Amino acid sequence: MNKLPELFAKNRTWASGMVAARPGFFSELVAQQEPRYLWIGCSDSRVPANEIVGLPPGELFVHRNVANLVMHNDFSCLSVLQYAVDVLGVEHIIVCGHYGCSGVNAAWEDRQLGLVDNWLRPIRDLALLYREPLLRLPDDARRRDRLCELNVLYQALRVCRTTIVRQAWERGKELSVHAWVYALTDGLLRDLGFCASDLAGAEADFGRVAGVGTLGAESVE
């Protein structure tokens, strides 16, 4: 039976390297989990959340799914969000997509992939909603990139519209929601200009950065 020995070997190398660089690291890690950040990102294997921002284990709480979607009926995502905000007390929620996202590209091209097409429906709806401004861009590469940005922005807005985040703000909790995008071509993050610490600010940021005004709460599911 193939038990993937190469991965166990890499794990031992990584663990010994961590101990050499920072003695006592794992004992400290076991004792507490106090991340300041929640990362909601894409499942793409080329986008490792911790490594992108240069943080070691224990400093970034992470939820990932195909095309970094936030939906009101996804109890996995909502449970992570609630735990991060109410139990861990994170101060920042980062929604991060990436250029070249296969899910976004398939949605723009209306390409069929199978069961995942149902999951990607919200991005297809965004593509239809923004079709005219997207078609005014010079080429398909830029249209796909802009749709990627619009998806990240709308998912960040949806985070802000959840009861979890709204109630945290109502309690006076200091919590900011950010929209970023990552470029595979150079390894750099781009800030999309969305940084909300209340719902009114979130709606205003989205309207300003997306360029077509706000979207109704249930206009894209």
HELIX and SHEET records of a PDB file:
HELIX    1   1 PRO A    5  ALA A   21  1                                  17    
HELIX    2   2 PHE A   25  ALA A   31  1                                   7    
HELIX    3   3 ALA A   49  VAL A   53  1                                   5    
HELIX    4   4 PHE A   75  GLN A   82  1                                   8    
HELIX    5   5 TYR A   83  LEU A   88  3                                   6    
HELIX    6   6 SER A  102  GLU A  109  1                                   8    
HELIX    7   7 VAL A  116  TRP A  119  1                                   4    
HELIX    8   8 ARG A  121  LEU A  129  1                                   9    
HELIX    9   9 ARG A  131  LEU A  135  1                                   5    
HELIX   10  10 ASP A  140  ARG A  161  1                                  22    
HELIX   11  11 THR A  163  GLU A  170  1                                   8    
HELIX   12  12 LEU A  199  ALA A  210  1                                  12    
SHEET    1   A 5 LEU A  60  ASN A  65  0                                        
SHEET    2   A 5 TYR A  37  CYS A  42  1                                        
SHEET    3   A 5 HIS A  92  HIS A  98  1                                        
SHEET    4   A 5 SER A 176  TYR A 182  1                                        
SHEET    5   A 5 LEU A 189  ALA A 196 -1                                        
END                                                                             
